[in-house]
């Protein structure tokens, strides 16, 4: 009888103890869940930035440490265990989109700068080539007067006069004519060529109108060149001296 009573008392005490443990475990679980929820809520409410106060972008490790601190995770824990807050993920997406736009802007600037540099390089090369080609322009212009005098000397002697001229006169004429030929070859060697525009349309860039010729006294159309008083010269497609001409008028 006494043994049965003791067994009942032990059973009741055991059930009471078990019930108390379960109750304490439930309260602890609820407390832990509440703490985690509060931490998660605080992390969600926290604003994440990928730049520091000075506007400098954080490194990957620095940003990862900020996210770990916001959720109370240890530094050595793997990301599979740590639950990343949504604002932290949104900050990454926002920064990624910003970097894409920034890269487009920098690429556009780089392309424009590269094109401008190439244009400058080409212009520089052209200027160097032009300097080499037209370095003799001033010297050539000074020699044009010599060429004009030789032309006048050669044209002043008629063929009839040569037939009756003395041998000395013929030799002198041949010498002047040969000098003119050599000078013209030298001009051609350096890209300088004469321009005799008789019969061509008047071009103010190449010709200088000195006088006008009435239509009834000319052989060419209106606006064309009838007479050439002094021929022009062109150096590598650049006019060095405009030809002095007479133009047909209406």
ZIRARA-V802114 format. One line per field, one symbol per residue. phi: phi as a letter, one per 40 degrees, with the letter a starting at -180 (. if undefined). Layout:
# ZIRARA-V802114
phi->???
This chain:
# ZIRARA-V802114
phi->.ccccccccccccccccccccccccccccccccccccccccccccccbbcbcccgcccccccccccccccbgccccccccccccccccccccccccccccccccccccccccccccccccccccccccccccccccccccccccccccccccccccbccccccbccdcccccccccccccccccccdcccgcbcbbccgcccbccbbbccabbdccbbbbccgbccbbcaccbbbfgbccacccbbbcbc
